[in-house]
Amino acid sequence: MNHFQYIDGALHAEDVPLADIAAAVGTPFYCYSTATLERHYKVFSEAFADHDALICYAVKANANLAVIRTLADLGAGADVVSEGELRKALAGGVPADRIVFSGVGKTHAEIAYALDCGVMQLNVESIPELEALSAIAAGKGITASIGIRINPDVDARTHEKISTGKAENKFGIAAAAAPEAFARAAALPGVRPVSVAVHIGSQLTDLEPFRAAFTTLAALVGELRAQGHEIERVDLGGGLGIPYREESLPLPIDYAAVVKGAVGNLGCQLVFEPGRMLVGNAGVLVSRVIYVKEGEAKRFVIVDAAMNDLMRPAMYDAWHDIKPLNAPPQDAPVAPVDVVGPACETSDTFARQRNLTPIREGDLLAILTAGAYGAVMASTYNVRLLTPEILVRGSKWSIVRARPSYEDLLRQDSLATWQDRSI
Ligand SMILES: *Cc1c(COP(=O)(O)O)cnc(C)c1O
C-alpha cells in the first residue's frame, strides 16, 4: 500500500502531481511520501501493540534527515551501523536511549562516540570487538549495555548479496559459541550483556527462515538464563520483504505471529530493526526520457537517471516497476523495451525487455519502490550530481536534499601541492 496513485491521469505523490515537482526541481529526483511512511510504521507497530516492543528504524535503508524525523515523530528508535548514521539519527530527533549500534566493524573511535552519546545498546559481533568495547567503556568508567549478535546459520532464501545469517557470512557469532561469548562478556569490565540479537538478511519473502532463526534464539536465551545471565531484550533485526512487483507477501501481522510464537513468552522486550519495510514503497525515483533509440535487436529507452542514482538493479538484479507520469490510455499497446541510464556500463539498466506502453522523448517516468537502498547508495560515478530528495505531505512538498551544483562537486578535489594552479 502506498500513496503514489494516478489522479485524473497524472501520477501523484499524495496530493501533489509528480510532474509539478519535476518542473520545479528538474530530473532525476527521489520523492518520498509521508503518509506512506506513517502507514507502514503504524502497520508494523500495531502488530506488536500487545508487547513491550521497540521499533528501531534501520537508518541505512534511507538516511535522509526528514525521513528519520518523520519516523522519530511516531516514536521510532534507530538502528545504526556507523558514526555517520548515529549522528544523523540524533540530528533527526531519535533519542540516544532508543538507538542500537550494529555492524561487524565498528572502529574504536565509533565505539567511543556511541558510548559518549549513551546509546541504548551496542550489538557485538566478535570476541575482539567485545574486548575492545570493554576496554573503551571501562576506560571511560561506564558500563555499556550490549547485545551479542548470533549467526543462526539459516538460509534466508533471499539474494545472496543480502543474506547475512549463514555460517559462511561475516556476521555474528555462531549460536553454539554464544554461551562462551556471554560468559566472557560477563567476566569483563565495562560491559553488561543484556540482549541476544539476530538479523538474517534483507528482502525475505518467506517467514520460515525467521521462524528458524527466532526459535534458535529463544532456545539460546533459555540456556543463557540457566547459566545466570539476565537477558532483558531480544533484538530480532529487520529483513521483512516488500512487494516490488505487486506480488503478495507475508504481512507484518503474519510476521508478528511468527515472532510471538517463537519468542513471545520469554518476558523480554522485543527490538525490531525494519528498514526496507518502512521506507521502500514510500519512495519513487522520477526520471525523464532523453532518447528512444532503436538498437539492432532492441529498443532502448534512455533516461536521465543512472545506476549511480539507484544501484539496486545493477547490484542485486532487482526489479522495479516503471510507470509513466501521464497515465497511458486503457487500450495502449505494450512492447518490450530496455530502460537504461546514460552511465558507461552495461549494468546501467533499470529494466530489460520490459513490456511498457509507448514512450517518447521527453516523457517522465517513475521508477517505483525506490525509497529503500536508493538515495543512500548513490554515488557521483561518471561525475554525475547526486540526486535531490523531496518529501511530500498531503498537498505540500519540500526539498529535503538539494541537488548540488557542479561548483560544489568540483570543489571536492584539489590539485597536488606541486601542480601548477595557473592553468
Ligand atoms: C540492514 C539491516 C537491517 C535492515 O534490514 P531491512 O531488510 O532493510 O529491514 C536491520 N538490522 C541490521 C543489523 C542490518 O544490517
The ligand as a Gaussian input file, in Angstrom:
#p B3LYP/6-31G(d) Opt

LIG

0 1
 C       20.330000      -3.915000       7.002000
 C       19.995000      -4.222000       8.418000
 C       18.674000      -4.083000       8.866000
 C       17.531000      -3.652000       7.977000
 O       17.216000      -4.601000       7.014000
 P       15.893000      -4.419000       6.125000
 O       15.916000      -5.590000       5.222000
 O       16.021000      -3.135000       5.412000
 O       14.732000      -4.461000       7.055000
 C       18.432000      -4.355000      10.193000
 N       19.414000      -4.740000      11.045000
 C       20.692000      -4.897000      10.644000
 C       21.720000      -5.306000      11.622000
 C       21.023000      -4.634000       9.314000
 O       22.286000      -4.800000       8.907000

